């Protein structure tokens, strides 16, 4: 039987009133597990009004008291980790341990945001002019919005919410309608931690809700993670309505494997990075670039042998290496992309289509898939497949290898595997990609460094987490002050100088 889900408004679960709902699947068995309400424009207006009213009191709390609430939230999330991870696994399809990592990487950013008393400090200059002092202060924007993707239903919402809340803003989360239960659980934990009602809200919805949030005059900033076309559209719309926006799009992450690399290590890293979470990660490695034919032959052989041993199965089965795809439509899209690669002439050395799992025959499963000898004009190279598909594009030289990710439309993440420090240094300096790994296949920065891609992978000047996030959710006010000294001064009609 399906269960109804809700919104979380003003500190309480609230049933939807629009009469519109979306199906939430249990991908492992293919069944509809719940129905999530899709908000109307009127429901958006009510949520924003509630957030605006609540933000005033939240801003008045000093940053240290706000940080303590975030700290209690982190403790509560750890206490409820297994429940959060189980729910996440059931709705998304990633394995239980991977789901715990999803939650943990979000909590690490919340922990960083507990340093808000320091991160929000302004600057002060004594005697910047004769008898004049100058100082700056960071102030919250007001109401901010996060529009998060299905593939990280805990991590990305926490990345978006943490800096905003710590800085004194009210925050409205519009999670993916495909797996909304964990965001609702996070909202309840924030309330238990002492977050005032209305400061953190969850509003489920589709394009109608997104458009209404972007257009609402009281929403000051919008964060988005999803596909590139939607990221660009939201960034454009937000700018048209006078709002700040940081919008992160798709990816085609490359891994360069040099001839001197430890191929066993590189192959193991690529297997995890390409097929973990069924490839439904914006930082997944989807293109392997071995340099030289000998390197390529040896690497592909290792990759195929290792990938054949992977077990695809239910997300909560400890024996499963990775689980199902999020929806039947996503499964069909991935299999269509595989078929296109075959038609274009790539060598399909491992085909993951047609996978069935005993007892879960109706689940949305796609097995590990590997293409060899693909070229950069093929759709499997150009398009983000967002599934367990690894494409091998052979390079003749280091120069050719650097050019592939640098000239690609996307610029999210890239990695190089080598034992040579000079090669690694040259690569990291020259490659036109925002996040780089050296013998690290998924170079997601730790919480106190910025996360964000370049080119079609990111729209906006400031990235997620790290100091950039606090700059995004605050506005800087600069004050120039002078106190009367009792000495009468003549009227001045000229620009003052120091």
Residue pairs with C-beta under 8 A, 6 or more apart in sequence:
2 32
2 33
2 34
2 35
3 33
3 34
3 35
4 15
4 34
4 35
4 37
5 24
5 34
5 35
5 36
5 37
5 180
5 181
5 184
5 204
6 13
6 14
6 15
6 16
6 37
6 184
6 204
7 13
7 14
7 15
7 16
7 37
7 39
7 43
7 47
7 201
7 202
7 203
7 204
8 14
8 184
8 187
8 188
8 201
8 202
9 46
9 47
9 50
9 198
9 201
9 202
9 203
10 50
10 54
10 197
10 198
10 201
11 191
11 196
11 197
11 198
12 197
13 184
15 37
16 37
16 38
16 39
16 43
16 204
17 37
17 40
17 42
17 43
18 37
18 38
18 39
18 40
18 43
20 37
20 38
20 40
20 206
21 35
21 36
21 37
21 38
22 35
22 36
22 38
22 177
22 178
22 206
23 32
23 34
23 35
24 32
24 33
24 34
24 35
24 36
24 91
24 177
24 178
24 179
24 180
24 181
25 31
25 32
25 33
25 91
25 178
25 326
25 327
25 328
25 364
26 32
26 33
26 90
26 91
27 91
27 92
27 93
27 315
27 323
27 324
27 325
27 326
27 327
27 363
27 364
28 90
28 93
28 314
28 315
28 316
28 323
28 324
28 357
28 360
28 363
29 314
29 360
29 362
29 363
30 328
30 360
30 362
30 363
30 364
31 362
33 90
33 91
34 181
36 177
36 180
36 204
37 204
38 177
38 204
38 205
38 206
38 208
38 209
39 47
39 203
39 204
39 205
39 208
39 209
39 212
40 208
40 209
41 208
41 212
43 203
43 205
43 209
44 203
44 205
44 209
44 212
44 213
44 216
45 212
45 216
47 172
47 201
47 203
48 143
48 172
48 213
48 216
48 218
48 219
49 218
50 198
50 201
51 143
51 170
51 171
51 172
51 198
51 199
51 201
51 218
52 142
52 143
52 170
52 218
53 198
54 170
54 196
54 197
54 198
54 199
55 140
55 142
55 143
55 168
55 169
55 170
55 198
55 199
57 196
58 66
58 165
58 168
58 169
58 170
58 196
58 199
59 139
59 140
59 168
59 169
61 168
62 117
63 116
63 117
63 120
63 166
63 167
63 168
64 116
64 117
66 116
66 165
66 166
66 168
67 113
67 114
67 115
67 116
67 117
67 166
68 194
69 190
69 193
69 194
69 195
70 110
70 113
70 114
70 162
70 165
70 166
70 193
71 114
72 192
72 193
72 194
73 110
73 189
73 190
73 193
73 195
74 107
74 110
74 111
74 114
75 193
76 189
76 192
76 193
77 84
77 103
77 107
77 186
77 189
78 107
80 185
80 189
81 100
81 103
81 104
82 100
83 185
84 99
84 103
84 154
84 182
84 185
84 186
85 96
85 97
85 99
85 100
85 102
85 103
86 96
86 99
86 316
87 181
87 182
87 185
88 94
88 99
88 102
88 103
88 153
88 154
88 179
88 181
88 182
89 95
89 96
89 98
89 99
89 315
89 316
89 323
90 315
90 316
91 153
91 178
91 179
91 180
91 181
91 182
92 99
92 150
92 151
92 153
92 178
92 179
92 280
92 315
92 326
93 277
93 278
93 280
93 315
93 323
93 324
93 325
93 326
93 364
94 102
94 277
94 278
94 280
94 315
94 322
94 323
95 277
95 315
95 316
95 320
95 321
95 322
95 323
96 315
96 316
96 318
98 276
98 277
98 322
99 154
99 315
102 152
102 153
102 154
102 155
103 154
103 155
103 182
105 155
105 444
105 447
106 152
106 154
106 155
106 156
106 157
106 158
106 159
106 162
107 158
108 446
108 447
109 158
109 159
109 162
109 163
109 447
109 465
109 469
110 158
110 162
111 447
112 162
112 447
112 448
112 465
112 466
113 119
113 162
113 163
113 165
113 166
113 469
114 166
116 166
116 167
116 470
119 166
119 467
119 470
120 138
120 166
120 167
120 470
120 474
121 138
122 135
122 136
122 137
122 138
122 476
123 135
123 136
124 133
124 134
124 135
124 136
125 133
125 134
125 135
126 133
127 133
128 134
128 480
128 498
129 480
129 482
129 496
129 498
130 498
131 482
131 483
131 485
132 480
132 481
132 482
133 480
133 481
133 482
134 478
134 479
134 480
134 481
135 478
135 479
135 481
136 476
136 477
136 478
136 479
137 476
137 477
137 479
138 167
138 470
138 474
138 475
138 476
138 477
139 168
139 474
139 475
139 476
139 477
140 164
140 167
140 168
140 169
140 473
140 474
140 475
141 169
141 220
141 221
141 244
141 473
141 474
141 475
142 169
142 170
142 218
142 220
143 169
143 170
143 171
143 172
143 218
143 219
143 220
144 164
144 169
144 170
144 171
144 172
144 219
144 220
144 221
144 222
144 223
144 473
145 171
145 172
145 173
145 174
145 213
145 214
145 219
145 221
145 222
145 223
146 156
146 157
146 160
146 161
146 164
146 171
146 172
146 173
146 174
146 222
146 223
146 224
147 174
147 210
147 213
147 222
147 223
147 224
147 225
147 226
147 234
148 156
148 157
148 160
148 173
148 174
148 175
148 176
148 183
148 225
149 156
149 176
149 225
149 226
149 282
150 176
150 178
150 179
150 280
150 326
151 277
151 280
151 281
151 282
151 326
151 386
152 225
152 281
153 175
153 176
153 179
153 180
153 181
153 182
153 183
154 182
154 183
154 186
156 225
157 173
157 175
157 183
157 186
158 186
159 451
159 464
159 465
159 469
160 171
160 173
160 223
160 225
160 464
161 171
161 173
161 200
162 465
162 469
163 465
163 469
163 470
163 472
163 473
164 171
164 221
164 473
165 171
165 195
165 199
165 200
166 470
167 470
167 473
167 474
169 220
169 473
170 198
170 199
170 200
170 201
171 199
171 200
171 201
172 201
172 202
172 203
172 213
172 219
173 183
173 187
173 200
173 201
173 202
173 203
174 202
174 203
174 204
174 205
174 209
174 210
174 213
175 183
175 202
175 204
177 204
177 205
177 206
178 326
178 327
179 326
180 202
180 204
183 202
184 202
186 202
187 200
187 201
187 202
190 199
190 200
191 197
191 200
203 209
203 213
210 234
211 237
213 219
213 222
214 222
214 234
214 237
214 238
214 241
214 243
215 237
215 241
217 241
219 243
220 243
220 244
221 243
221 244
221 245
221 472
221 473
222 234
222 238
222 243
222 244
222 245
222 246
222 247
223 245
223 246
223 247
223 464
223 472
224 230
224 231
224 234
224 235
224 245
224 246
224 247
224 248
225 231
225 247
225 248
225 282
226 248
226 249
227 249
227 250
227 384
228 249
228 250
228 384
228 410
228 456
228 457
229 249
230 249
231 247
231 248
231 249
231 250
231 458
231 459
232 247
232 249
232 456
232 459
234 245
234 247
235 245
235 247
235 459
235 460
238 244
238 245
238 247
239 245
244 460
244 472
245 459
245 460
246 452
246 458
246 459
246 460
246 461
246 462
246 463
246 464
246 472
247 458
247 459
247 460
248 282
248 452
248 453
248 457
248 458
248 459
248 464
249 410
249 453
249 456
249 457
249 458
249 459
250 282
250 384
250 386
250 410
250 412
250 456
250 457
251 282
251 283
251 284
251 286
251 384
251 410
251 412
251 413
251 453
251 457
252 286
252 287
252 381
252 382
252 383
252 384
252 405
252 408
252 409
252 410
252 412
253 283
253 284
253 285
253 286
253 287
253 405
253 410
253 412
253 413
253 414
253 415
254 285
254 287
254 288
254 289
254 404
254 405
254 408
254 414
254 415
254 433
255 266
255 269
255 270
255 273
255 285
255 287
255 288
255 289
255 414
255 415
255 416
255 417
255 441
256 289
256 291
256 395
256 401
256 402
256 405
256 414
256 415
256 416
256 417
256 418
256 427
257 263
257 266
257 288
257 289
257 290
257 291
257 295
257 299
257 416
257 417
258 291
258 295
258 398
258 401
258 416
258 417
258 418
258 419
258 420
258 423
259 291
259 292
259 294
259 295
260 418
260 419
260 420
260 423
261 295
261 417
261 418
261 419
261 439
262 417
262 419
263 295
263 298
263 299
263 302
264 302
265 417
265 439
266 299
266 417
267 299
267 302
267 303
267 306
268 306
269 415
269 417
269 439
269 440
269 441
270 285
270 288
270 303
270 390
270 441
271 303
271 306
271 307
271 310
271 368
272 441
273 283
273 284
273 285
273 415
273 441
273 442
274 284
274 285
274 286
274 288
274 368
274 388
274 389
274 390
275 307
275 310
275 321
275 322
275 368
275 388
275 390
276 284
276 322
277 284
277 322
277 323
278 312
278 322
278 323
278 324
278 325
278 366
278 387
278 388
279 286
279 385
279 386
279 387
279 388
279 389
280 325
280 326
280 330
280 386
280 387
281 442
282 412
283 412
283 413
283 435
283 442
283 443
283 444
284 386
284 442
285 390
285 415
285 441
285 442
286 384
286 385
286 389
286 390
286 391
287 381
287 390
287 391
287 392
287 393
287 404
287 405
288 299
288 303
288 390
288 391
288 392
288 393
289 392
289 393
289 394
289 395
289 401
289 404
289 405
290 296
290 299
290 300
290 392
290 394
290 395
291 395
291 396
291 397
291 398
291 400
291 401
292 395
292 396
293 394
296 372
296 392
296 394
299 392
300 349
300 370
300 372
300 392
303 370
303 390
303 392
304 349
304 350
304 370
307 350
307 368
307 370
307 390
308 350
308 368
310 321
310 322
310 367
310 368
311 319
311 320
311 321
312 320
312 321
312 322
312 323
312 324
312 352
312 355
312 357
312 365
312 366
312 367
312 368
313 319
313 320
313 323
313 357
313 360
314 320
314 323
314 324
314 357
314 360
314 363
315 323
315 324
322 388
324 331
324 360
324 363
324 364
324 365
325 331
325 334
325 364
325 365
325 366
325 387
326 364
327 364
328 364
330 364
330 386
330 387
331 364
331 365
331 366
333 387
334 366
334 385
334 386
334 387
334 388
334 389
335 353
335 366
337 379
337 380
337 383
337 385
337 387
337 389
338 348
338 351
338 352
338 353
338 369
338 380
338 389
340 379
340 380
341 348
341 371
341 374
341 378
341 379
341 380
341 389
341 391
342 348
344 378
344 379
344 380
345 378
346 371
346 372
346 373
346 374
346 375
346 378
346 380
346 391
347 371
347 372
347 373
347 374
348 369
348 370
348 371
349 370
349 371
349 372
350 368
350 369
350 370
351 367
351 369
352 366
352 367
352 368
352 369
352 388
352 389
353 366
353 367
353 369
355 365
355 366
355 367
356 365
357 363
357 365
366 387
366 388
367 388
368 388
368 390
369 387
369 388
369 389
369 390
370 389
370 390
370 391
370 392
371 380
371 389
371 390
371 391
371 392
372 392
372 394
373 392
373 394
374 380
374 381
374 391
374 392
374 393
375 381
375 393
376 382
376 393
376 404
376 408
378 391
380 389
380 391
381 391
381 393
382 409
384 410
393 404
395 401
395 404
398 423
398 426
398 427
402 427
402 430
402 431
405 411
405 414
405 431
405 432
405 433
406 430
406 431
406 432
406 433
407 432
408 455
409 455
409 456
410 453
410 455
410 456
410 457
411 432
411 433
411 434
411 453
411 454
411 455
411 456
411 457
411 458
412 433
412 434
412 435
412 453
412 454
412 457
412 458
413 433
413 434
413 435
413 436
413 437
413 442
413 443
413 444
413 453
414 431
414 433
414 435
414 436
414 437
414 443
415 436
415 437
415 438
415 439
415 440
415 441
415 442
415 443
416 423
416 424
416 427
416 428
416 436
416 437
416 438
416 439
417 439
418 424
418 427
418 438
418 439
424 438
427 436
427 438
428 436
428 438
432 454
432 455
433 453
433 454
434 452
434 453
434 454
434 457
434 458
434 463
435 443
435 444
435 445
435 451
435 452
435 453
436 443
437 443
444 451
445 451
445 465
445 466
447 465
447 466
448 465
448 466
448 467
449 465
449 466
450 462
450 463
450 464
450 465
450 466
450 467
450 468
450 469
451 463
451 464
451 465
451 466
452 458
452 462
452 463
452 464
452 468
460 472
462 468
462 469
462 471
462 472
463 469
